Amino acid sequence: MRAVVADLVASAPAIIVALGTSVLNAVREATNSIPVVFVGISDPEGIGIVANLARPGGNMTGLANFEPSMGGKWLQTLKETAPRLTQVGVLRFAGTQGRILKSIEDSASSSGMKTVDCPVRDAPAIRTSIESFGDAPDTGLIVFPDPVFAASRSVIFELAAKQHMPAIYPFRSDAQAGGLLSYGINIFDQLRRSAFYVDKILRGSRPADLPVQAPTKFELVVNLKTAKAMGLDIPKTLLARADEVIE
């Protein structure tokens, strides 16, 4: 990744579009002068990508995919799906997305639920973390957005099914691939919107002056096939709100 980005920066492009945190971090290491528009970054202010959302400063701006409050929404949706839940595990890449985790912890506390933070860095740790708490009754799982989880999606699905653990994921593709629920942004909508900032910067605007845009289009997807396999009845109110129901 770093070698590819270094070659890109050496070619002196007018602008770089970076999709995802790992790509953006490599770009940050390689340049602080080439304008950058990022897409698919969770809580960019909280993780130090920009000075603040209204006036980013520096050479980067773009579109955030998940704000801190999204954590509480994931928990509420999961609780609505399985009202008996008393505990939720949070699978996140170690050292990231702390403010989203805090949103979940606050929401869980107000609902009388316990939160189990599971910071991991690789696939073996994913299995170990889920197995460490998944045997407890009435336990759910929230999976944060990160490439390491996308690459290990089949393992997460397997463990959630084995332990009859309701889980919510951040992207439509997760539910389409077999996850129980997904609630998150439409990444293709964000990619289309990023073109607006690319155009403005190429016309002379500075990234430092362009506010980071919040997500505007969200999707709730329910996989009824997975729910039935788990013996879980999805409330009709949730099905009525879903953008897609997979049967």
DODREN-35249 format. One record per residue (C-alpha): x, y, z; residue number from 1; residue in three letters. Coordinates in nm, 4 decimals. Example, Ala and Ser with C-alpha at 12.3 -4.5 7.8 and 13.67 -1.06 7.14 Angstrom:
2
PT         X         Y         Z    i   aa
PT    1.2300   -0.4500    0.7800    1  ALA
PT    1.3670   -0.1060    0.7140    2  SER
END
This chain:
247
PT         X         Y         Z    i   aa
PT    0.0000    0.0000    0.0000    1  MET
PT    0.2644    0.2545    0.1028    2  ARG
PT    0.4773    0.1818   -0.2034    3  ALA
PT    0.1812    0.2283   -0.4362    4  VAL
PT    0.0868    0.5560   -0.2677    5  VAL
PT    0.4473    0.6770   -0.2761    6  ALA
PT    0.4586    0.6180   -0.6530    7  ASP
PT    0.1274    0.8006   -0.6903    8  LEU
PT    0.2509    1.1023   -0.4942    9  VAL
PT    0.5767    1.1042   -0.6909   10  ALA
PT    0.3745    1.1461   -1.0096   11  SER
PT    0.2497    1.4803   -0.8687   12  ALA
PT   -0.1258    1.4500   -0.9368   13  PRO
PT   -0.3419    1.7603   -0.9076   14  ALA
PT   -0.5615    1.5876   -0.6484   15  ILE
PT   -0.5965    1.2494   -0.4750   16  ILE
PT   -0.9233    1.0763   -0.3822   17  VAL
PT   -0.8685    0.8336   -0.0926   18  ALA
PT   -1.1264    0.5666   -0.0081   19  LEU
PT   -1.1013    0.4174    0.3409   20  GLY
PT   -0.8894    0.4840    0.6470   21  THR
PT   -0.5961    0.2592    0.5572   22  SER
PT   -0.5551    0.4275    0.2180   23  VAL
PT   -0.5895    0.7739    0.3684   24  LEU
PT   -0.3294    0.7028    0.6363   25  ASN
PT   -0.0812    0.5979    0.3673   26  ALA
PT   -0.1561    0.9178    0.1752   27  VAL
PT   -0.1092    1.1276    0.4913   28  ARG
PT    0.2352    0.9779    0.5412   29  GLU
PT    0.3320    1.0520    0.1819   30  ALA
PT    0.2153    1.4117    0.1367   31  THR
PT    0.0912    1.7175    0.3233   32  ASN
PT    0.0665    1.9391    0.0168   33  SER
PT   -0.1300    1.7599   -0.2573   34  ILE
PT   -0.5049    1.8230   -0.2106   35  PRO
PT   -0.6892    1.5139   -0.0869   36  VAL
PT   -1.0609    1.4321   -0.0895   37  VAL
PT   -1.1399    1.1390    0.1376   38  PHE
PT   -1.4412    0.9079    0.1317   39  VAL
PT   -1.5449    0.6402    0.3808   40  GLY
PT   -1.3733    0.7783    0.6930   41  ILE
PT   -1.5360    0.7322    1.0334   42  SER
PT   -1.5227    1.0296    1.2716   43  ASP
PT   -1.2435    1.2188    1.0862   44  PRO
PT   -1.2259    1.4878    1.3534   45  GLU
PT   -1.2063    1.2349    1.6369   46  GLY
PT   -0.9162    1.0460    1.4794   47  ILE
PT   -0.7234    1.3625    1.3907   48  GLY
PT   -0.7667    1.3674    1.0139   49  ILE
PT   -0.8996    1.7257    1.0248   50  VAL
PT   -0.8769    2.0050    1.2812   51  ALA
PT   -1.2557    2.0378    1.2837   52  ASN
PT   -1.5417    1.9488    1.0532   53  LEU
PT   -1.6378    2.3043    0.9590   54  ALA
PT   -1.2858    2.4188    0.8677   55  ARG
PT   -1.0650    2.1145    0.8171   56  PRO
PT   -0.7332    2.2962    0.7785   57  GLY
PT   -0.4435    2.1314    0.6026   58  GLY
PT   -0.4682    1.9629    0.2643   59  ASN
PT   -0.7603    1.7243    0.3302   60  MET
PT   -1.1377    1.7331    0.3293   61  THR
PT   -1.4113    1.5006    0.2170   62  GLY
PT   -1.7044    1.2917    0.3336   63  LEU
PT   -1.7386    1.1199    0.6688   64  ALA
PT   -1.9169    0.7872    0.6670   65  ASN
PT   -2.0061    0.7410    1.0342   66  PHE
PT   -2.0388    1.0069    1.3023   67  GLU
PT   -2.0140    0.9208    1.6744   68  PRO
PT   -2.3917    0.9138    1.7215   69  SER
PT   -2.4133    0.6196    1.4810   70  MET
PT   -2.2982    0.3873    1.7582   71  GLY
PT   -2.6112    0.4482    1.9604   72  GLY
PT   -2.8266    0.3959    1.6521   73  LYS
PT   -2.6643    0.0593    1.5848   74  TRP
PT   -2.7343   -0.0482    1.9405   75  LEU
PT   -3.0958    0.0712    1.9315   76  GLN
PT   -3.1596   -0.1150    1.6056   77  THR
PT   -3.0030   -0.4327    1.7407   78  LEU
PT   -3.2043   -0.4051    2.0628   79  LYS
PT   -3.5235   -0.3568    1.8630   80  GLU
PT   -3.4399   -0.6719    1.6690   81  THR
PT   -3.3721   -0.8785    1.9820   82  ALA
PT   -3.5343   -0.7043    2.2829   83  PRO
PT   -3.3995   -0.9575    2.5341   84  ARG
PT   -3.0381   -0.8573    2.4793   85  LEU
PT   -2.8510   -0.7691    2.7986   86  THR
PT   -2.4967   -0.7524    2.6597   87  GLN
PT   -2.3354   -0.6352    2.3379   88  VAL
PT   -1.9860   -0.6960    2.2052   89  GLY
PT   -1.8246   -0.4224    1.9982   90  VAL
PT   -1.5779   -0.5404    1.7345   91  LEU
PT   -1.3469   -0.2577    1.6299   92  ARG
PT   -0.9941   -0.2130    1.5028   93  PHE
PT   -0.7701   -0.1390    1.8005   94  ALA
PT   -0.7050    0.2279    1.8686   95  GLY
PT   -0.9786    0.3613    1.6402   96  THR
PT   -1.3336    0.4980    1.6570   97  GLN
PT   -1.3327    0.5647    2.0286   98  GLY
PT   -1.6076    0.8252    2.0086   99  ARG
PT   -1.8409    0.5843    1.8305  100  ILE
PT   -1.7682    0.3272    2.1010  101  LEU
PT   -1.8534    0.5899    2.3648  102  LYS
PT   -2.1900    0.6474    2.1963  103  SER
PT   -2.2645    0.2751    2.2244  104  ILE
PT   -2.1528    0.2601    2.5870  105  GLU
PT   -2.3724    0.5572    2.6808  106  ASP
PT   -2.6748    0.4119    2.5022  107  SER
PT   -2.6159    0.0683    2.6551  108  ALA
PT   -2.5842    0.2139    3.0042  109  SER
PT   -2.9148    0.3969    2.9735  110  SER
PT   -3.0780    0.0692    2.8640  111  SER
PT   -2.9262   -0.1362    3.1454  112  GLY
PT   -2.6996   -0.3278    2.9061  113  MET
PT   -2.3360   -0.4277    2.9385  114  LYS
PT   -2.0821   -0.3366    2.6702  115  THR
PT   -1.7813   -0.5557    2.5896  116  VAL
PT   -1.5153   -0.3672    2.3933  117  ASP
PT   -1.3245   -0.5969    2.1544  118  CYS
PT   -1.0323   -0.4078    1.9963  119  PRO
PT   -0.8499   -0.6330    1.7487  120  VAL
PT   -0.5852   -0.6048    1.4789  121  ARG
PT   -0.6072   -0.9303    1.2827  122  ASP
PT   -0.8270   -1.2269    1.1920  123  ALA
PT   -0.7137   -1.4631    1.4731  124  PRO
PT   -0.7988   -1.1978    1.7303  125  ALA
PT   -1.1482   -1.1648    1.5836  126  ILE
PT   -1.2256   -1.5297    1.6551  127  ARG
PT   -1.0725   -1.5157    2.0032  128  THR
PT   -1.2622   -1.1998    2.0965  129  SER
PT   -1.6032   -1.3202    1.9815  130  ILE
PT   -1.5595   -1.6603    2.1445  131  GLU
PT   -1.4592   -1.4926    2.4724  132  SER
PT   -1.8026   -1.3379    2.5280  133  PHE
PT   -2.0356   -1.4960    2.2724  134  GLY
PT   -2.1374   -1.7918    2.4893  135  ASP
PT   -2.3113   -1.5627    2.7390  136  ALA
PT   -2.6915   -1.5630    2.6979  137  PRO
PT   -2.8759   -1.2693    2.5414  138  ASP
PT   -2.5623   -1.1298    2.3770  139  THR
PT   -2.5440   -0.9285    2.0555  140  GLY
PT   -2.2622   -0.8000    1.8366  141  LEU
PT   -2.1873   -0.4686    1.6672  142  ILE
PT   -1.9243   -0.4820    1.3930  143  VAL
PT   -1.7502   -0.1547    1.3115  144  PHE
PT   -1.6470   -0.0587    0.9574  145  PRO
PT   -1.2894   -0.1655    0.8819  146  ASP
PT   -1.1163   -0.3620    0.6037  147  PRO
PT   -0.9974   -0.6281    0.8491  148  VAL
PT   -1.3612   -0.7150    0.9268  149  PHE
PT   -1.4624   -0.7107    0.5622  150  ALA
PT   -1.1845   -0.9591    0.4874  151  ALA
PT   -1.2951   -1.1822    0.7780  152  SER
PT   -1.6676   -1.1480    0.7202  153  ARG
PT   -1.7280   -1.5209    0.6712  154  SER
PT   -1.5615   -1.5974    1.0063  155  VAL
PT   -1.7783   -1.3412    1.1849  156  ILE
PT   -2.0924   -1.4813    1.0208  157  PHE
PT   -1.9912   -1.8328    1.1234  158  GLU
PT   -1.9328   -1.7409    1.4869  159  LEU
PT   -2.2516   -1.5323    1.5123  160  ALA
PT   -2.4576   -1.8222    1.3725  161  ALA
PT   -2.2859   -2.0823    1.5910  162  LYS
PT   -2.3548   -1.8833    1.9053  163  GLN
PT   -2.7009   -1.7624    1.7962  164  HIS
PT   -2.5798   -1.4079    1.8418  165  MET
PT   -2.7720   -1.1273    1.6673  166  PRO
PT   -2.5239   -0.8984    1.4916  167  ALA
PT   -2.5447   -0.5671    1.3091  168  ILE
PT   -2.3008   -0.4590    1.0387  169  TYR
PT   -2.2211   -0.1229    0.8760  170  PRO
PT   -2.2805   -0.1899    0.5056  171  PHE
PT   -2.5556   -0.3263    0.2802  172  ARG
PT   -2.3116   -0.5791    0.1331  173  SER
PT   -2.2709   -0.7366    0.4789  174  ASP
PT   -2.6390   -0.8272    0.5035  175  ALA
PT   -2.6495   -0.9327    0.1394  176  GLN
PT   -2.3621   -1.1729    0.2073  177  ALA
PT   -2.5380   -1.3364    0.5040  178  GLY
PT   -2.5238   -1.1001    0.7993  179  GLY
PT   -2.8423   -1.0526    1.0004  180  LEU
PT   -2.8701   -0.6742    0.9783  181  LEU
PT   -2.6897   -0.3821    0.8251  182  SER
PT   -2.7463   -0.0147    0.8888  183  TYR
PT   -2.5198    0.2408    0.7332  184  GLY
PT   -2.4371    0.4754    0.4536  185  ILE
PT   -2.4709    0.4288    0.0813  186  ASN
PT   -2.1042    0.4358   -0.0182  187  ILE
PT   -2.1849    0.4840   -0.3878  188  PHE
PT   -2.3790    0.7985   -0.3019  189  ASP
PT   -2.0726    0.9307   -0.1196  190  GLN
PT   -1.8447    0.8521   -0.4118  191  LEU
PT   -2.0757    1.0477   -0.6405  192  ARG
PT   -2.0806    1.3407   -0.3967  193  ARG
PT   -1.7004    1.3431   -0.3717  194  SER
PT   -1.6862    1.4506   -0.7360  195  ALA
PT   -1.8356    1.7864   -0.6320  196  PHE
PT   -1.5369    1.8564   -0.4049  197  TYR
PT   -1.2901    1.7354   -0.6656  198  VAL
PT   -1.4398    1.9852   -0.9092  199  ASP
PT   -1.4281    2.2722   -0.6579  200  LYS
PT   -1.0653    2.2054   -0.5700  201  ILE
PT   -0.9619    2.1802   -0.9340  202  LEU
PT   -1.1308    2.5185   -0.9837  203  ARG
PT   -0.9235    2.6769   -0.7076  204  GLY
PT   -1.0917    2.6068   -0.3709  205  SER
PT   -0.8683    2.4973   -0.0833  206  ARG
PT   -0.9442    2.1751    0.1049  207  PRO
PT   -0.8792    2.3632    0.4291  208  ALA
PT   -1.1866    2.5792    0.3630  209  ASP
PT   -1.4293    2.3069    0.2514  210  LEU
PT   -1.6273    2.1556    0.5417  211  PRO
PT   -1.6331    1.7809    0.5837  212  VAL
PT   -1.9713    1.6566    0.4664  213  GLN
PT   -2.1818    1.4321    0.6863  214  ALA
PT   -2.3609    1.1298    0.5412  215  PRO
PT   -2.7109    1.1992    0.4141  216  THR
PT   -2.8320    0.8641    0.2797  217  LYS
PT   -2.8641    0.5615    0.5080  218  PHE
PT   -2.9824    0.2064    0.4380  219  GLU
PT   -3.1331   -0.0563    0.6662  220  LEU
PT   -3.1166   -0.4122    0.5313  221  VAL
PT   -3.2625   -0.7200    0.7034  222  VAL
PT   -3.1683   -1.0751    0.6081  223  ASN
PT   -3.4747   -1.2852    0.6956  224  LEU
PT   -3.3028   -1.6032    0.5831  225  LYS
PT   -3.0369   -1.5536    0.8500  226  THR
PT   -3.2989   -1.4542    1.1072  227  ALA
PT   -3.4979   -1.7737    1.0468  228  LYS
PT   -3.1841   -1.9865    1.0755  229  ALA
PT   -3.1243   -1.8266    1.4171  230  MET
PT   -3.4872   -1.8712    1.5239  231  GLY
PT   -3.5271   -1.4961    1.5496  232  LEU
PT   -3.8544   -1.3172    1.4727  233  ASP
PT   -3.7874   -0.9737    1.3259  234  ILE
PT   -4.0457   -0.7158    1.4436  235  PRO
PT   -4.2823   -0.5981    1.1720  236  LYS
PT   -4.2049   -0.2370    1.2610  237  THR
PT   -3.8403   -0.2941    1.1715  238  LEU
PT   -3.9271   -0.4749    0.8489  239  LEU
PT   -4.1528   -0.1861    0.7503  240  ALA
PT   -3.8601    0.0579    0.7826  241  ARG
PT   -3.6116   -0.1604    0.5967  242  ALA
PT   -3.4807   -0.0459    0.2591  243  ASP
PT   -3.4299   -0.4106    0.1629  244  GLU
PT   -3.5541   -0.7399    0.3081  245  VAL
PT   -3.3668   -1.0509    0.1957  246  ILE
PT   -3.5755   -1.3688    0.2021  247  GLU
END
